[in-house]
């Protein structure tokens, strides 16, 4: 039970916090072994080395570091520079005096001033205290810079999430309106097909309600959704338009952003029928390793592109989402020639 609680506590810590703690541990480990790496301590007779005094000095250096880094700089310096320097010098002096008055009574030869007497009151301790103070300044500055960078990153991520949420919310109503228009037209042309069409429509609605809210969907779910949409449109148009589709997904458990491909299919059915000579729609969805290839081609009537005010919303939407979700990892080619509209989309799946 205790071990499970301990594991839960470890998981609750953010990686950045753990990394910062490790940096502090390594820093003080270096400060601790630094004197032993110098000639002064290696040449010191064993009788002059007092472990308690060595530990005390390191504790006092840590007090100087953390009081300056976590209190004096962020709290006092921002309010009053004069008070800050007064408190800093006062702390500096107090710690120096503690080190002096706890020093061994018979310092070794190398610690004697001019090799003939004890060192001056502040001379021997100025360097380590000054170095630790400078280190605390550097640490505080770097901490503030990283905080600024993280805040900017959080703001950018929040804006990105907000924009993606807005774009995704645009897709669903736009799509529903088009399906309802299709059902209305079908009820006039062939009322018998309204019921099976509504069943297909319910499948699409189930997808939109329970799956579309997820950050990612599997390619298998994406294929099922596209098939349901194509079946729905074929029930409506039957032999009016020739639809060819080929799906081959090698890794059905790979994931992709929901509602990312359907605007292209919707656009093909919307503009690939009506006053179009020999209407056809060819749809291909392939995956190979981590590459998704989606191609769609349809004939259209250039005089019929502005049939409604919402023309282009879906395509502009999906282009923006691709830029946000797959920067530098997707390629979208759109060709429009001889009244044939072609889309070729490649995505490097994560």
C-alpha positions in Angstrom: 0.0 0.0 0.0 2.8 2.4 0.9 4.7 1.5 -2.2 1.7 2.3 -4.4 1.2 5.6 -2.6 4.9 6.4 -3.2 4.6 5.6 -6.9 1.5 7.8 -7.2 3.5 10.6 -5.6 6.3 10.2 -8.0 3.9 10.3 -11.0 2.4 13.5 -9.7 5.7 15.3 -10.0 6.3 17.1 -13.2 9.4 16.2 -15.2 10.6 19.8 -15.1 10.5 19.8 -11.2 12.4 16.5 -11.0 15.0 17.8 -13.5 15.5 21.0 -11.4 15.9 19.0 -8.2 18.6 16.9 -9.9 20.4 20.0 -11.1 20.5 21.3 -7.5 21.8 18.0 -6.2 24.5 17.9 -8.8 25.5 21.5 -8.2 25.9 21.0 -4.4 27.7 17.7 -5.0 30.2 19.6 -7.1 30.6 22.4 -4.5 31.2 19.7 -1.8 33.9 17.9 -3.7 35.5 21.0 -5.1 37.8 21.7 -2.1 39.1 18.1 -2.2 40.0 18.6 -5.8 42.3 21.5 -4.9 45.8 21.2 -3.5 44.9 23.0 -0.3 42.8 20.2 1.1 45.0 17.4 -0.3 48.0 18.9 1.4 46.2 19.6 4.7 47.3 17.4 7.7 44.6 15.1 8.8 44.5 16.6 12.3 43.5 20.0 10.9 40.4 18.7 8.9 37.2 19.0 11.0 34.2 17.4 9.2 31.7 19.3 11.2 33.2 22.6 10.2 33.4 21.5 6.6 29.6 20.6 6.7 28.9 23.9 8.4 30.6 25.9 5.7 28.6 24.2 3.0 25.3 24.8 4.9 26.2 28.5 5.2 27.0 28.7 1.5 23.6 27.1 0.8 21.9 29.6 3.0 23.5 32.4 1.1 22.5 30.9 -2.2 18.9 30.1 -1.5 18.1 33.2 0.6 19.4 35.4 -2.2 17.8 33.4 -5.1 14.4 32.8 -3.6 13.8 35.8 -1.3 16.1 38.7 -1.7 16.1 38.9 -5.5 12.4 38.0 -6.3 10.9 39.8 -3.3 13.2 42.6 -2.0 15.1 43.6 -5.1 11.9 44.3 -7.1 10.6 46.6 -4.4 13.7 48.5 -3.1 17.2 48.2 -4.5 18.8 49.9 -1.5 17.2 47.6 1.0 18.2 44.6 -1.1 21.9 45.5 -1.1 21.7 46.3 2.7 20.2 42.9 3.4 22.6 41.1 1.0 25.7 42.7 2.6 24.4 42.1 6.1 23.8 38.4 5.3 27.2 38.2 3.7 28.9 39.7 6.8 27.0 37.5 9.3 27.8 34.3 7.5 31.4 35.3 7.1 31.7 36.0 10.8 30.2 32.6 11.6 32.7 30.9 9.4 35.6 32.8 11.1 34.5 32.2 14.7 34.0 28.4 14.0 37.3 28.0 12.2 39.9 25.5 13.7 42.0 27.3 16.4 45.3 26.2 14.7 45.0 26.8 11.0 47.4 24.9 8.8 50.3 26.6 7.1 48.6 27.5 3.8 45.8 29.3 5.6 48.0 31.7 7.5 48.2 35.2 6.2 51.7 35.7 4.6 52.6 32.3 6.1 53.2 34.0 9.5 49.8 34.5 11.1 46.0 33.9 10.9 44.2 35.2 7.8 42.4 38.6 8.0 38.8 38.5 9.2 37.2 38.5 5.8 39.9 37.6 3.3 39.8 33.9 3.3 35.9 33.6 3.0 35.3 36.4 0.4 35.9 34.2 -2.6 33.5 31.3 -1.8 30.7 33.6 -0.5 31.1 35.9 -3.5 31.1 32.9 -5.9 28.0 31.5 -4.4 26.3 34.9 -4.5 27.1 35.2 -8.2 25.8 31.7 -8.8 22.5 32.5 -7.1 22.2 35.6 -9.4 22.8 33.4 -12.4 20.4 30.8 -11.3 17.6 33.3 -10.6 18.2 35.0 -14.0 18.0 31.6 -15.9 15.0 30.6 -13.9 13.2 33.8 -14.8 14.1 33.4 -18.5 12.8 29.8 -18.6 9.6 30.9 -16.8 9.1 33.5 -19.5 9.7 31.0 -22.3 7.3 28.5 -20.7 4.6 31.1 -20.2 4.9 32.1 -23.9 4.7 28.4 -24.8 1.6 27.9 -22.6 0.0 30.9 -24.2 0.7 29.7 -27.7 -0.5 26.2 -26.9 -3.7 27.6 -25.3 -4.3 29.7 -28.4 -3.6 26.7 -30.6 -6.1 24.5 -28.7 -8.7 27.2 -28.7 -8.3 27.7 -32.5 -8.5 24.0 -33.2 -11.6 23.7 -31.0 -13.2 26.5 -33.0 -12.2 25.0 -36.3 -13.6 21.6 -35.3 -16.8 23.2 -34.1 -17.2 24.7 -37.6 -16.9 21.4 -39.3 -19.8 19.6 -37.6 -22.6 22.2 -38.2 -21.5 22.7 -41.8 -21.5 19.0 -42.4 -25.0 18.5 -40.7 -26.5 21.3 -42.8 -25.4 19.6 -46.0 -26.7 16.2 -44.9 -30.1 17.7 -44.0 -30.3 19.3 -47.4 -29.5 15.9 -49.0 -32.3 14.3 -47.0 -34.8 17.0 -48.0 -33.9 16.5 -51.7 -34.2 12.7 -51.3 -37.6 13.0 -49.7 -38.9 14.6 -52.9 -37.0 12.5 -55.4 -37.3 9.0 -53.8 -39.3 8.9 -50.4 -38.6 5.1 -50.1 -34.9 5.7 -49.5 -35.5 8.2 -46.7 -35.6 5.5 -44.0 -32.3 3.7 -44.9 -30.7 7.1 -45.4 -31.7 8.2 -41.9 -30.2 5.0 -40.5 -26.9 5.9 -42.2 -27.2 9.4 -41.0 -27.7 8.1 -37.4 -24.3 6.2 -37.8 -22.6 9.4 -38.8 -24.2 11.3 -35.9 -23.0 8.7 -33.5 -19.5 9.1 -34.8 -19.7 12.9 -34.5 -21.1 12.7 -30.9 -18.9 10.0 -29.4 -15.8 10.0 -31.4 -15.3 13.5 -32.9 -14.7 15.0 -29.4 -11.5 12.8 -29.1 -8.2 14.3 -30.0 -7.5 11.4 -32.3 -9.3 8.6 -34.0 -8.0 5.3 -35.4 -7.7 4.9 -39.2 -10.2 2.1 -38.9 -12.7 4.4 -37.4 -11.9 7.0 -40.1 -12.4 4.4 -42.8 -15.8 3.3 -41.3 -16.9 6.9 -41.2 -16.0 7.6 -44.8 -17.7 4.4 -45.9 -20.9 5.4 -44.1 -20.8 8.9 -45.6 -20.3 7.5 -49.1 -23.1 5.0 -48.6 -25.3 7.8 -47.5 -24.6 9.8 -50.6 -25.0 6.8 -52.9 -28.4 6.1 -51.5 -29.4 9.7 -52.4 -27.8 9.9 -55.9 -27.8 6.2 -56.9 -26.8 6.1 -60.6 -26.6 9.9 -61.0 -22.9 9.9 -60.2 -20.4 7.1 -60.6 -18.5 6.6 -57.3 -15.3 4.6 -57.1 -13.4 4.2 -53.8 -10.5 2.1 -52.8 -9.4 1.8 -49.1 -6.3 -0.1 -48.1 -5.1 0.6 -44.5 -2.1 -1.5 -43.4 -2.1 -0.1 -39.8 -5.7 0.4 -38.7 -4.7 1.3 -35.2 -2.7 4.3 -36.3 -4.4 7.6 -35.3 -5.3 10.8 -37.0 -7.2 13.9 -36.2 -11.0 13.5 -36.6 -13.1 15.2 -39.3 -9.9 15.9 -41.3 -10.7 14.1 -44.6 -14.4 14.4 -44.8 -14.5 18.0 -46.1 -12.8 16.9 -49.3 -15.3 14.1 -49.8 -18.2 16.4 -49.0 -16.9 19.0 -51.4 -16.6 16.3 -54.2 -20.3 15.2 -53.7 -21.4 18.8 -53.4 -19.8 20.0 -56.7 -19.4 16.8 -58.6 -23.1 16.3 -59.4 -25.8 18.4 -61.0 -25.1 20.1 -64.3 -22.0 18.0 -64.9 -21.2 16.0 -67.9 -20.3 12.4 -67.0 -20.1 13.0 -63.2 -17.7 10.8 -61.3 -15.9 10.7 -58.0 -12.8 8.6 -57.3 -11.6 8.3 -53.7 -8.5 6.5 -52.6 -7.2 6.1 -49.0 -3.9 4.2 -48.5 -1.4 3.8 -45.6 2.1 2.6 -45.9 4.2 2.5 -42.8 3.7 6.0 -41.3 2.5 7.6 -44.5 -1.2 8.3 -45.2 -2.1 9.0 -48.8 -5.6 10.4 -49.5 -6.6 11.2 -53.1 -9.9 12.4 -54.5 -10.9 13.4 -58.0 -14.2 14.6 -59.4 -15.6 16.4 -62.4 -17.4 19.7 -61.8 -19.2 22.5 -63.6 -17.2 25.8 -63.2 -20.4 27.8 -63.6 -21.9 26.1 -60.6 -19.2 26.7 -57.9 -20.9 29.6 -56.3 -24.2 27.8 -55.6 -24.2 28.9 -52.0 -22.5 31.3 -49.6 -20.8 28.5 -47.6 -18.6 27.4 -50.6 -15.0 26.9 -49.5 -15.6 27.0 -45.7 -14.8 23.3 -45.3 -11.6 23.3 -47.4 -10.2 26.5 -45.9 -10.9 25.0 -42.5 -9.1 21.8 -43.2 -6.1 23.6 -44.7 -5.7 25.6 -41.5 -6.0 22.5 -39.3 -3.4 20.7 -41.3 -1.0 23.7 -40.8 -1.6 23.6 -37.1 -1.6 19.9 -36.5 0.9 18.6 -39.0 3.4 21.4 -39.6 6.2 20.3 -41.9 4.8 16.7 -41.9 2.1 17.0 -44.6 1.8 17.8 -48.2 -1.5 19.0 -49.8 -1.6 19.4 -53.6 -4.8 20.6 -55.3 -5.1 20.7 -59.1 -7.9 22.2 -61.1 -7.8 21.7 -64.8 -10.2 20.8 -67.6 -13.1 20.9 -65.2 -11.4 18.1 -63.1 -10.7 18.8 -59.4 -7.9 16.7 -57.9 -6.8 16.6 -54.3 -3.6 14.7 -53.1 -2.9 14.7 -49.4 0.0 13.0 -47.7 0.5 13.0 -43.9 3.3 11.6 -41.9 1.4 9.9 -39.0 2.8 10.3 -35.5 
